Amino acid sequence: MIDVVMPQMGESIVEGTLTKWLKKPGETVGRDEPLFEISTDKVDTEIPSPVAGVLAEVLIEEGKTVGINTVVARINDGASAPAAAPVAAAAPATPPPAPVAEADGSPEPVATVVEETAGPLSPLVRKMARENNIDLSQVKGTGAGNRITKQDLETYLGSKTAAPQQRQAEAPAPPPPPPAPVAAPPRVGEAPGTRVEPMSMMRQSIAKHMVFSKQTSAHVTTVHKVDFTKVAKARDKAKGNVQAQYGFSLTFLPFVLKATCVALRQFPILNASIDGTNIIYYRDINLGIAVALENGLIVPVVRNADEKSVIGLQRSIADLAARARSRHLRPEEVQGGTFSVTNFGSFGSVFATPVINQPQVAILGVGTVEKQPVVIDDAIAIRSIAYLALTFDHRLIDGALADQFTGKIKSVLENWSEEIS
């Protein structure tokens, strides 16, 4: 039998949710054939089978979250089955270790149960828990993925030591009077004509991330009206050749990304993040591009965007969007963004107030490009107009600087002269 484990989908990922089995026990599966789907706080993806064989056993049911390297299934690959039988038959002859633990009267705390919710435990944490007889289920983890760290155990031990001293110093207080009974409001799901449906793991992750961003950054949005007429002419001139030569459509978005890179080089504080009271400036410009999915949203990253041409940017956008919708993004492709762009104009929206993608300090929203009558030199002309909405973190960026940054993007787009070939 071959064990199939929950893979580690990126350096900071310590757990994943098994969302769907693509094969049932007893069904054959080929090597590298999709076996199950997982969801993490970074990416949703399909996991291929490590070997060809028959899915013998499913150990983790759909919807359950487990730590990395947890065995989720076993595959009978044919070659290993005969050798495994004698080992299994001989297993009862091995004396179980449980009576040894009971003989000395000090059973070891079991840490593996906590790993399902708190992530993998380091050897040091296990040792401290064993020596101090700590029930790890009572300890709140503050590490990555709620992992329990050495500092968490020290804090827990300190609170346990201080609690008896505090109780001795305090005089016993009379019990408070029982609260008056309050009628509980009816649950939404109990109302007639409703249907209750659990959120998908991706929706839960989006909800958590959006609330966290609002609680972290001081959101302010500034909106600029931009004349895209010169960009529209350059696009119209090149889009037929781009479609024929490269096989993808030329949109307005890569022009906006190109102009954004110019502005980020001039105003590097928007290509940064906040760490406590420090500002972290990023050398590379890695643009996160929001991609709408059937059941949510994901932000893959165009790395070193300032080094790409308009056609190179369009190629990256098309590739990342297609693989995001087919669930074939790699974990590293949704990490490391330094600034984000969301194109809500592709759905006809004029402008919106986007939410900052933490830990970044700004996000640019692009509205739909429409032909509008405008006054130029006291005459009415028809121009291609769109609105750019920059949401920025007022903890770091002031309104004047945000408007200068957006104004630079506006200037590059309105004075576009680069030929697209």
Helices and strands as residue ranges (DSSP letters): E 2-5, E 15-21, E 28-29, E 34-39, E 44-48, E 53-58, E 64-67, E 71-76, H 81-90, G 91-93, H 98-103, H 112-118, H 123-131, G 136-138, G 144-146, H 150-169, G 188-190, H 201-216, E 219-227, H 229-246, H 253-266, G 268-270, E 272-275, E 278-281, E 287-289, E 291-293, E 296-298, E 301-302, G 305-307, H 310-325, G 331-334, E 339-342, G 344-347, E 362-366, E 370-376, E 379-393, H 399-414
